[in-house]
Amino acid sequence: MRDPEQRHSHDYSPFRSERTARDEAPQFVLPLVVRIEKTAPPARTDALETAARAVLTILGDERSLGDGEWAQLMRDWQDARIRKVVRRARGAEWRRAETLPGITVTGKSAEVRVFPPVPLDGWPKDLARLQVSGTDLDDPEPPSGADPTAPVLWLSPDLDMSAGKAMAQAGHGAQLAWWELSDEERAAWRDSGFALSVRTAAPADWSRLTASGLPLVRDAGFTEIAPGSCTVVADHPALRR
């Protein structure tokens, strides 16, 4: 894997819309599958938070580290563009997805399964056949206020993203925060069950958040939104200066 300071620098950002050295590496994608049953779809905010926790779970899993069975794939993926694709499944589709190597993370109403990275054009057939579009979810009730003592992934109030796109962006924000933490801070977050919330920032706060120095996701513009759009600010208490 690249040197951490180089990997996290603006010139080596995994989310820049301009072509960078990351584009020269083999390209991988981190698949996430959200369970959406017709009769009991998850709440949107819970799905976003569960997706973010799923990304953190696989980043911190022992199989992703050192000589673990997923470690080389995780290194290759993180050395290239950081791509995440969220697909949806129900019934037999979900049961087939659960048989593939991965980790299922459960929220209050959501279930998200995250899989080790796959080549951009080499998805397993049971995942490749799942739909990406149409992942639209709602919150039955407005989410409560965010806990300021826990990490908050702030979504842009200016962008209209599908639930699937927003889930991927929340995952990006969580990953950028993870990269910036020390080993001790990562362990503490893991021990909390990766406590976090995802909320849409108030328009009056967004400029301050994007200029705060906290990890900021600028989307590469592959889907839905314009290249360079600021999508998420990762407000982790340990990173506040």
N, C-alpha and C positions, 0 to 999 in steps of 0.2 A: 504494500500500500504506500501511497505517496507520503512524504513528510507532512505531518499534521499542519504545520504553519503554512506550507505551500497549498495544501489541499483546501484550507479554509480561507485563503486570501481571496480578495475580490477578483484578481486576475485569473485565479484558478477555480472560480466558483462553479459548482455543478449546475447552476441554474441560469447562467448568462445566456442571452439570446445569440450573442456573437459566437463564431466558431472559436474553440479553444483547444488546448492539448488534449482535453478530455474526449474530444470527438475523434481523435486518432486511435483511441483504445477500442477493443471490442465492446459492443454495447449490450447491456443487460437491463432487465426490468424486474422490479420487485412486484410479484402478483399479490393482490389482496382480493378476497372474495367475501362479500357481505351477504348474509342470509336474509332474503326478503320473501317471506311467505305471503300469499295473497291475503289471507285472513288476519295476519298479525305482523304487519311491517314494523320495523323498529322506528323509534323517534329519530329525527334527523340529527339533533345535537348529540344524542347518545351514540349514534353510528359514527359521527365524526370523532368523538372522544375515544371510542373503542378502536377505531382505525389507527389513531395516533398511538395508543397504548400497544397495539399489535406491532407497529413498526419498532417501538422501543423494546418490546419483548424479544423480537428476533435479533436486534442489535446486541442485546445483552445476554443472549442465550449462549451457553457453553459450546454448543455446536457451531456457533458463528465465530468463535474466538480461537486463537492459537492454532492448534492442529486439528480443530474440530471438523466434522464431516462437511459442514457448510462454509468453513472459513475462507477457502480460496474463492468460492463464488461470491461471498460477501466482499472480499477485498477487490475482486475484479469489478464488481458492480459499483463500489464506492470510488474506484479510480476513474470511472467513465462518467457519463451523464447520470445524474440520479433520477431515474425514471421509476414511477410507481403507477400501476394501472389497477383500478378497482372494477371488478366485474360482480355480477349479482347471480345468485343461485337460489333455488328452492327445491323442496322435495328430493327426488332422486338425484338431481344435479348436485345439491348440497351434500348428500350422502356420498356420492362419488368423490367430490372434492375432499371430503374428510379422510378418504383412504390414501391420499397423496401426502408425502412428507411435508409437514408444516406445523403450525401452532394455531389453535383456536383460542381467541380471546373473547370473553363474554362481558358485556356491559349490563345495564339495567334492563334493556330490551333488545339490544343488538348482539349479534354474533358475527365476528370477523375472523376469517382464517387467513393467515399470512404464510407465504411459501418462500423458500430460498430463491434467490434470483435465477432467472432463466434467460437465455439469449433472446434478444429482441425479436428474432424471427424463429424461435424454437420453443414455443409454448407447448406443454403437454396437451394432448388432444382434449382431455376432460376439462381443462381450463380454457383452451382456445375457443371451444364451442359456446362458452358462456357469453352473455350479452354485456356490453359496456354501457350503451346508451339506455336512457329510460330509468336511471337510478335516481328517481325523484322521491324525496321523503319530506314529511312535515313534522313539526313539533305539536303534539296535541295541546300543550300548554306552553306559554313563553318560558324559556329557561330562567332559573333564578340567577341572581347576581354572582359573579365569579368570586371565589375565595382569594383575596390578595396575598395570603400566606402560601399559596400553592401555585405551581406553574399555570399560566394562562396562555393559550394560543389565540391571539387576536386576529380575526379575519377582517379583511378589508370591507368597509361599508359601501365601497364604490363599485364592487364587482358582483355580477349575478352568475353564480356558479351552480351547476348541478350538484346533487349530493355526492355523486361519485367523484367529481372533480374536487369538491371541497374536502372530501375524505383524504384524497391524495395530497392536497396542499397542507392539511393538518399534519399528515405524516411527515412531509418535508420539514415543517416547522419544528416538530418534535425531534427530528434527526439533527437539525442544525444545533438545537439546544444541547443534545446529547454530546455532539462533537466538542462543544465548548466547555463541558464540565470536567472536573478532575475525577480521578478514579473514586475518591471518597464521596464526592457529590453524586456520581452515577450510582454508587452502591446505596446511598441513602434514598435516592429516587426509586430504585428497584425495590428496596425494602418497603416503601410506601405503596407498592402495587402500581407504580407509575401514576400516582395521583396527578390529575390535571383537569382543566376545563377548556372548552372551546367556546368562544363567544365572538360575536360581531362587534367590532369596536364602534364607539360613538363617533360620528363624523367629526366632531370637534376635537377628538383625541387622536385621530389617525395620523395627522402630520407630526404630532409630538412623538408618537410611538415609532414611526418610520425613521425619525431622526435621533432616536434615543441611543443608538449603538447596540441595541439588542439584536439577536439573530433575525434576519429579514429574508424572506423568500421572494425572489424576483423570478417569475415564471418564464420558462424558455419559450412559451408560446406554441407548443406542439398541438394543443387542443383548447378550444372554447374561448380563450382570452388572448389579448395581444401580447407579443413578446415584451419582456421587461416589466410587465405589470407587477406591482407589489401586492402580494396576496395574503401573507401571514407574518406577524411579528411574534416571536417566541419569547414570552416574558416569564423567565424562570427566576425565582428569587435570588438564586446564587449568582446570577449574571447581571443583576441590577448594580449599577455603579453610582 
